[in-house]
Amino acid sequence: MSVDKETVKKIANLSRIAISESEADALVPELNNILGWVEQLSEVDTKNVEPMTAVIANKLRLRADEVTDGSKRDKILANAPVEEHGFFAVPKVIE
């Protein structure tokens, strides 16, 4: 596949990019070069290559999903300026 000047103008128009005639002329060989690289990639044999989600094989370290109350209420409430009935006490803001 190759790109000509008219295709470059059409792409620029669809992209809402204003380009001059000289810029369009300069983009033709650049886009053709990029398309050449893409064609080279399609020639690579990938039959025995497994799909990857990351470059490094990672395994998630998961903890057991257990429901607990946290057992940290006293430690957390130790930081509260005022504590009442096991909860943070805050001043009333709505009358």
C-alpha positions as a Markdown table, in Angstrom:
| # | Residue | x | y | z |
|---|---|---|---|---|
| 1 | Met | 0.0 | 0.0 | 0.0 |
| 2 | Ser | 1.3 | 3.4 | -0.8 |
| 3 | Val | 0.1 | 6.9 | 0.0 |
| 4 | Asp | -0.1 | 9.7 | -2.5 |
| 5 | Lys | -0.5 | 13.5 | -2.1 |
| 6 | Glu | -4.3 | 13.4 | -2.3 |
| 7 | Thr | -4.5 | 10.8 | 0.4 |
| 8 | Val | -2.3 | 12.9 | 2.7 |
| 9 | Lys | -4.7 | 15.9 | 2.1 |
| 10 | Lys | -7.7 | 13.8 | 2.8 |
| 11 | Ile | -6.2 | 12.5 | 6.1 |
| 12 | Ala | -5.3 | 16.0 | 7.1 |
| 13 | Asn | -8.8 | 17.2 | 6.3 |
| 14 | Leu | -10.4 | 14.4 | 8.4 |
| 15 | Ser | -8.0 | 15.1 | 11.2 |
| 16 | Arg | -8.8 | 18.8 | 11.0 |
| 17 | Ile | -5.1 | 19.6 | 10.5 |
| 18 | Ala | -4.2 | 22.5 | 8.1 |
| 19 | Ile | -1.2 | 21.6 | 6.0 |
| 20 | Ser | 0.4 | 23.4 | 3.1 |
| 21 | Glu | 1.3 | 21.9 | -0.3 |
| 22 | Ser | 5.0 | 21.6 | 0.7 |
| 23 | Glu | 4.1 | 19.9 | 3.9 |
| 24 | Ala | 1.9 | 17.4 | 2.0 |
| 25 | Asp | 4.7 | 16.7 | -0.3 |
| 26 | Ala | 7.1 | 16.1 | 2.6 |
| 27 | Leu | 4.6 | 13.8 | 4.3 |
| 28 | Val | 4.1 | 11.4 | 1.4 |
| 29 | Pro | 7.5 | 9.7 | 1.7 |
| 30 | Glu | 7.4 | 9.6 | 5.5 |
| 31 | Leu | 4.0 | 7.9 | 5.5 |
| 32 | Asn | 5.1 | 5.5 | 2.8 |
| 33 | Asn | 8.1 | 4.6 | 4.9 |
| 34 | Ile | 5.9 | 4.0 | 8.0 |
| 35 | Leu | 3.6 | 1.7 | 6.0 |
| 36 | Gly | 6.7 | -0.1 | 4.7 |
| 37 | Trp | 7.7 | -0.9 | 8.3 |
| 38 | Val | 4.2 | -2.2 | 9.1 |
| 39 | Glu | 4.4 | -4.5 | 6.1 |
| 40 | Gln | 7.7 | -5.8 | 7.4 |
| 41 | Leu | 6.1 | -6.6 | 10.7 |
| 42 | Ser | 3.3 | -8.6 | 9.0 |
| 43 | Glu | 6.0 | -10.8 | 7.4 |
| 44 | Val | 7.3 | -12.0 | 10.8 |
| 45 | Asp | 6.3 | -15.6 | 11.7 |
| 46 | Thr | 4.4 | -15.5 | 15.0 |
| 47 | Lys | 2.8 | -19.0 | 14.9 |
| 48 | Asn | 4.6 | -20.3 | 18.0 |
| 49 | Val | 4.6 | -17.1 | 20.0 |
| 50 | Glu | 2.3 | -17.0 | 23.0 |
| 51 | Pro | 0.3 | -13.8 | 23.5 |
| 52 | Met | 1.6 | -11.7 | 26.4 |
| 53 | Thr | 0.0 | -9.3 | 28.8 |
| 54 | Ala | 3.3 | -8.0 | 30.1 |
| 55 | Val | 7.0 | -8.4 | 29.3 |
| 56 | Ile | 7.8 | -9.9 | 32.7 |
| 57 | Ala | 5.7 | -12.8 | 33.9 |
| 58 | Asn | 3.9 | -11.6 | 37.0 |
| 59 | Lys | 1.8 | -13.5 | 39.5 |
| 60 | Leu | -0.5 | -11.7 | 41.9 |
| 61 | Arg | 0.1 | -12.3 | 45.5 |
| 62 | Leu | -3.3 | -12.6 | 46.9 |
| 63 | Arg | -4.3 | -12.9 | 50.5 |
| 64 | Ala | -7.1 | -15.0 | 51.8 |
| 65 | Asp | -10.5 | -13.2 | 51.5 |
| 66 | Glu | -11.7 | -13.3 | 55.1 |
| 67 | Val | -14.3 | -11.1 | 56.7 |
| 68 | Thr | -13.1 | -9.6 | 59.9 |
| 69 | Asp | -13.9 | -6.5 | 61.9 |
| 70 | Gly | -10.3 | -5.4 | 61.7 |
| 71 | Ser | -9.7 | -5.6 | 65.5 |
| 72 | Lys | -8.2 | -2.1 | 65.4 |
| 73 | Arg | -10.9 | 0.1 | 66.8 |
| 74 | Asp | -9.0 | 1.0 | 70.0 |
| 75 | Lys | -5.8 | 1.8 | 68.0 |
| 76 | Ile | -7.7 | 4.0 | 65.6 |
| 77 | Leu | -9.8 | 5.8 | 68.2 |
| 78 | Ala | -6.6 | 6.5 | 70.2 |
| 79 | Asn | -5.9 | 9.2 | 67.5 |
| 80 | Ala | -9.3 | 10.8 | 67.9 |
| 81 | Pro | -9.5 | 14.1 | 69.8 |
| 82 | Val | -12.9 | 13.1 | 71.2 |
| 83 | Glu | -14.3 | 9.6 | 71.3 |
| 84 | Glu | -17.9 | 8.6 | 72.2 |
| 85 | His | -19.4 | 5.1 | 72.4 |
| 86 | Gly | -16.6 | 3.6 | 70.3 |
| 87 | Phe | -16.9 | 6.2 | 67.5 |
| 88 | Phe | -15.3 | 9.6 | 66.5 |
| 89 | Ala | -17.2 | 12.4 | 68.1 |
| 90 | Val | -17.5 | 15.5 | 66.0 |
| 91 | Pro | -19.2 | 18.9 | 66.6 |
| 92 | Lys | -22.8 | 19.3 | 65.4 |
| 93 | Val | -22.8 | 21.3 | 62.1 |
| 94 | Ile | -26.5 | 21.3 | 61.2 |
| 95 | Glu | -29.0 | 23.0 | 63.5 |
